[in-house]
Amino acid sequence: MSTPTVITSALIWEKLDAIEKLLSQTKRKRRFKGLLLSDISKDLRVSSEFIVKEWILTGKLLAIKIGGENRTRGGYRVSEEDYIEFLEELMKAEDREEERIIFIKSPEQIIKDFQRENGLLKEKKRKRN
């Protein structure tokens, strides 16, 4: 029969130090610091699915896909620089869209004409003097 080992606080601290050193050596550092889709969806107030379908898969927003079996949302990451460039392009596109709209009639008049044509506008009866 072997003699039991006496566990002292010094032995516990030695073991904890050894575990900490082992973890720090095996711990991989992140090589790519990127934004998660959840960060972008909170910032722009759109869903992660919308970001993937409308912007990433169409090439408007550059992203990398991180592998993994348990990733339900695709594991995409976007660099901060690419995100800033995307936002700048998005703002330019909005400005171009606004420049393209030319109203021949005022929007209020277009709505009234539509309502009148479809019988949705009740016109006031004029009093005869």
Backbone torsions as a table, in degrees:
resi	resn	phi	psi	omega
1	MET	NA	138.3	-179.4
2	SER	-88.1	158.5	-179.9
3	THR	-83.7	141.5	-179.6
4	PRO	-67.9	148.8	178.8
5	THR	-84.3	135.5	177.0
6	VAL	-87.0	124.6	-179.6
7	ILE	-95.6	117.3	178.3
8	THR	-111.7	166.7	179.4
9	SER	-66.1	-31.5	177.8
10	ALA	-64.3	-40.7	178.9
11	LEU	-64.6	-41.5	179.1
12	ILE	-62.6	-44.6	-180.0
13	TRP	-64.6	-37.2	177.3
14	GLU	-63.2	-44.2	179.3
15	LYS	-64.0	-42.9	179.3
16	LEU	-63.7	-40.5	176.3
17	ASP	-62.7	-41.4	179.5
18	ALA	-64.3	-40.9	178.5
19	ILE	-65.1	-43.0	180.0
20	GLU	-62.8	-42.0	177.7
21	LYS	-63.7	-41.3	179.6
22	LEU	-63.3	-43.7	179.4
23	LEU	-65.8	-39.5	-179.3
24	SER	-69.1	-28.7	178.8
25	GLN	-76.8	-38.2	-176.4
26	THR	-86.7	-15.4	-178.3
27	LYS	-69.4	123.7	179.2
28	ARG	-86.0	137.2	176.7
29	LYS	-86.8	147.7	178.1
30	ARG	-69.0	124.0	178.8
31	ARG	-85.0	-28.6	-177.2
32	PHE	-119.4	113.4	177.5
33	LYS	-95.2	103.3	-177.8
34	GLY	-128.8	167.9	178.1
35	LEU	-83.6	143.9	173.5
36	LEU	-81.6	159.1	176.0
37	LEU	-63.0	-31.2	178.8
38	SER	-65.2	-33.9	176.1
39	ASP	-63.5	-45.0	-178.3
40	ILE	-69.6	-40.3	-179.2
41	SER	-65.1	-35.4	175.9
42	LYS	-68.6	-39.4	-178.0
43	ASP	-67.3	-43.9	-176.1
44	LEU	-98.2	-5.5	178.9
45	ARG	59.3	47.8	173.4
46	VAL	-131.0	166.2	-179.2
47	SER	-80.7	158.4	177.6
48	SER	-63.3	-36.5	179.2
49	GLU	-63.0	-39.2	178.2
50	PHE	-63.5	-42.6	179.8
51	ILE	-60.1	-44.4	-178.5
52	VAL	-66.9	-51.1	-174.5
53	LYS	-69.0	-45.3	-171.6
54	GLU	-88.5	-29.8	-172.5
55	TRP	-115.9	-45.5	-176.0
56	ILE	-75.7	-50.9	-177.4
57	LEU	-68.7	-22.9	177.1
58	THR	-88.3	-7.0	177.6
59	GLY	87.0	5.8	179.6
60	LYS	-74.2	-31.7	178.9
61	LEU	-121.4	119.1	-179.3
62	LEU	-76.4	134.4	-179.3
63	ALA	-150.4	158.1	172.6
64	ILE	-113.1	150.9	-179.5
65	LYS	-106.7	122.5	179.1
66	ILE	-87.7	130.4	-179.2
67	GLY	-72.7	165.1	178.2
68	GLY	152.0	143.7	-177.0
69	GLU	-77.1	-32.6	-172.7
70	ASN	-96.6	20.4	-179.5
71	ARG	-90.1	111.9	-177.5
72	THR	-85.3	-25.9	-176.7
73	ARG	-103.1	10.1	175.6
74	GLY	99.4	-22.5	177.8
75	GLY	67.0	36.5	179.5
76	TYR	-79.6	146.3	173.8
77	ARG	-131.7	142.9	-178.5
78	VAL	-125.3	129.6	178.2
79	SER	-70.3	152.4	-179.2
80	GLU	-63.1	-37.3	179.4
81	GLU	-64.5	-43.9	178.9
82	ASP	-65.2	-36.2	179.6
83	TYR	-66.3	-42.0	179.1
84	ILE	-64.7	-43.5	177.0
85	GLU	-61.0	-40.8	178.8
86	PHE	-61.9	-44.1	179.3
87	LEU	-62.8	-39.8	178.0
88	GLU	-63.4	-42.4	178.4
89	GLU	-66.3	-36.7	179.0
90	LEU	-64.1	-40.9	178.7
91	MET	-67.5	-39.9	177.9
92	LYS	-63.7	-39.4	179.7
93	ALA	-64.8	-39.2	178.5
94	GLU	-64.6	-41.6	178.6
95	ASP	-62.4	-40.3	179.0
96	ARG	-65.7	-38.0	178.8
97	GLU	-63.6	-42.6	179.7
98	GLU	-64.9	-34.6	179.7
99	GLU	-69.8	-28.6	-177.8
100	ARG	-74.0	-25.3	-176.1
101	ILE	-78.1	118.8	177.5
102	ILE	-125.3	119.6	-179.4
103	PHE	-97.0	125.4	174.3
104	ILE	-79.7	-38.8	174.0
105	LYS	-113.0	162.9	176.3
106	SER	-71.5	151.2	178.8
107	PRO	-56.1	-35.9	178.7
108	GLU	-64.0	-40.4	179.5
109	GLN	-67.8	-37.9	177.4
110	ILE	-61.8	-42.1	179.3
111	ILE	-65.5	-44.7	179.7
112	LYS	-63.0	-41.0	178.0
113	ASP	-62.8	-42.2	178.1
114	PHE	-62.6	-44.5	179.4
115	GLN	-64.4	-40.8	-179.9
116	ARG	-64.8	-43.6	-179.0
117	GLU	-65.4	-30.8	-177.9
118	ASN	-100.5	9.6	176.7
119	GLY	70.9	25.7	-179.0
120	LEU	-97.4	-11.9	-176.8
121	LEU	-102.0	124.5	176.5
122	LYS	-94.0	114.2	-178.5
123	GLU	-84.9	145.0	179.4
124	LYS	-75.0	138.9	176.8
125	LYS	-81.2	136.6	-179.3
126	ARG	-88.3	139.6	176.5
127	LYS	-82.2	136.8	178.6
128	ARG	-95.6	134.0	177.9
129	ASN	-100.0	NA	NA
